[in-house]
Amino acid sequence: MPSNPLNGASFVLSTPDPLQLPADSGAEIAFAGRSNAGKSSALNVLVGVHGLARTSRTPGRTQHLVAFVLPDGRRLVDLPGYGYAKVPEAVRAQWRDALEGYLMRRRSLRALALVMDIRHPLTPFDEQMLAFCAAHDLPCHVLLTKADKLGRGQTAQTLLAVQRELAQLHGVLSAQVFSATAGTGVEAARAALTRLLGGPPRAITT
């Protein structure tokens, strides 16, 4: 089995305010997705540390931006899950503001890992995130999680449909199937995210 380039990630901090994240230097990738898409499970499997990112049977547990650091100083950031969390609208509005501020102004952000449940891809939130990435030249790699829940034919058909959607947006966008449970696509995802972490800095306009 090849070595894991994301191995050794450790928790840094959890904050509702992007301005409290580690200094905006170096490189990081953010993980986004609906609250029930399997984002935390995907992150745990990718770094090879069980329980590093919290998982729960109750969607919406990740209510802050959670930063992890790799041994080489690069970072992974788990963004608030969006969608099913049973929280007041004022809190959800705070999440939206935090996400927008982070995605718009974080210079060290190299790419977004967008997690979609392969059984329910391209939700309005997913579409919004993809359009944002394309408009702001932010690379995005889609993980179609829970691939073990579908048959091979349905999996291939869904992947093709998502890839066609990405092709229409003209951004640096890619997609793959993934299963934290079965290990499907884990090595490919690690390679893709490691490559994106090594990408050029963003040109932020204010």
N, C-alpha and C positions, 0 to 999 in steps of 0.2 A: 504494500500500500504506500503511495507517495506521501511525503511529509506534508503536514498541514501548514500553509503559509499564514494562516490566521490563528495558529495555536498560541496560547499564552496570554490571551486577553484577560484583563482584570478590570473590575469596577472602579470608576473614578468618582462619579457623583451623579445625583439625580436632582433636577431643578425644573421648575415651571418657566424659568426665564432664560432664554437663549444667551443673554448677556452674562450669565453666571457660568457658562460652559468654559472649559479650558481655553487658554489664549488662542486667538484665531490665527494660528500658524500651523505649518505642516500640512497634513492631509487626513481627511476622514471621509467615511461613507455613512450615509444615514439610511435607516430601515423604516419604511412607512407601509401602512396597510390598514385595512379595516380590523376592528377589534377581534374578530373571530377568524381571521385568515391564517393564523398559525405563525405570526411574525416572531414571537419570542422563541417558539420551538425551533424555527429555522435558524435563528441567530445562535442558539445554544449548540445545535448540531454543527454549524459552520465553524465555530471556534473550538468545538470539541470539549466544552466544559458544561456538564449537566447542571442546570439550574442557575447559570450565570444571569440570564435574562429571566424574569419571573414568568411563569405560565400559570394559568388558572382555568378552571371550568367556568368562571364568571368572566365574560369578555369585558375589556376596558380597564384591566388592572394597571396598565402602563399609562399613568396620567401626567407624567413629567417627561422631559427629555433626559434620557439616561445615557451617560457617556462611559465607554470602555476604552482602555488603551492597550495596544499591542506592545510587545517587547521593544520594537524598533521606534516607538513613539507615535505611530499612526493610530488613528482612532476609529471606533464604530459608535454610532449614535442611534439609539432606539427611540423613535419618535412616538408621541402619544397615539394609541390606537384610536381609530375614528369609526363611528357608526353606531354600535349597539350599547355603548356604555350608558348605564342608567344614572346619569348625573344631571344637575340643573343646566338649563340652557346657558346661563351665565358662565358656567365652567366650560362648556363646549365652545362658547365664543372665545374664551381665554385661550383654549387649545388652538383654535384656528388662528388667532392673532400670533401666538408663539410660533406656530409652524410657518406662517407666512414670513414673519420676521427672520426666522432662521434660514429658510430656503432662499430668501431674497438677498440677504446681506452677509452670509457666512462665506468668507473667502477661501477657507480651507476645505470646504465641501467639494469633493471631486465628483461624486455621483450619488444617485439614489438607488437603493434596492427596494423595489416596489413589490410587496407581497400580495398576491391574489389567490383566493381559494379557486382552484381549477374548476370547481363545479359552479362557481358564480363569478366569473371574471368580468372585467370591464364594467364595474359599477360606476355610477356617476362620480364618485370620489376618485376611482381609478382613472377615469377619463380626464378629470380635472388635473390630476397630478401629472399624467402623461403630457397633456397640453402645456402645462407649466414648464416641464422639463424641455420640451421642444422649443418653446418660445424663449427660454432663457439659456439655451445652449448647455443644459445640465444633463450629462449622460444618465441613462436610466436602464437598469437591468431588472427585468420582471422575473420573479420566481412564482411559478404556478404551483402552489403548494397542494398537499393532500392528494398527489397524483395516484397514490395507492387506492383511492376511493373510486377510481374510474377504470374501465377496461382500456386495453391498449388502443383500440380504434377511436374511442371517445377522446382519449388523451391526445392522440395525434391530431384529431380534428380541431380540438380546442386550441392547441398550440398554433396550428396554422391560422386559425381565425384571429388570434391575438397578434401574430406576426404580420398579418395583413393590415391590421389596424395600426400597428407601429410604423409600417412602411408609408402610410399616408401622412404621417406627421413630420417626416423629413428631419428627425433629430437623431442623436446618437443613442438609439434605443434597441434593446435586444430582449429576448425572452427564452425561457427554458422551463421544462417540467421539473418538479422537485417534490420530494417526500421526506420529511424528517423521520418518519416512522420506518420506511423501507430503505432509506438511504439513497433513493433515486436522485441523481443529479447533483449530489453533494460536492463531488470533486470538481465537476464542471462549474458550479457556482463559486467555489473557492477560487478557481483560476480566473474567472471573469471578474470577481470583485477585487482580487489582488491586482489584476491588470488595470482596473479603473483607479485604484488607489495610487497607482504610479502615473496617472495622467497629469496634464499641465494645470497650473493654477487657474482659477476663474478670473474673468475680467468683470468686476462688479461696477455697474454704473449707478450713480446716486443722483 
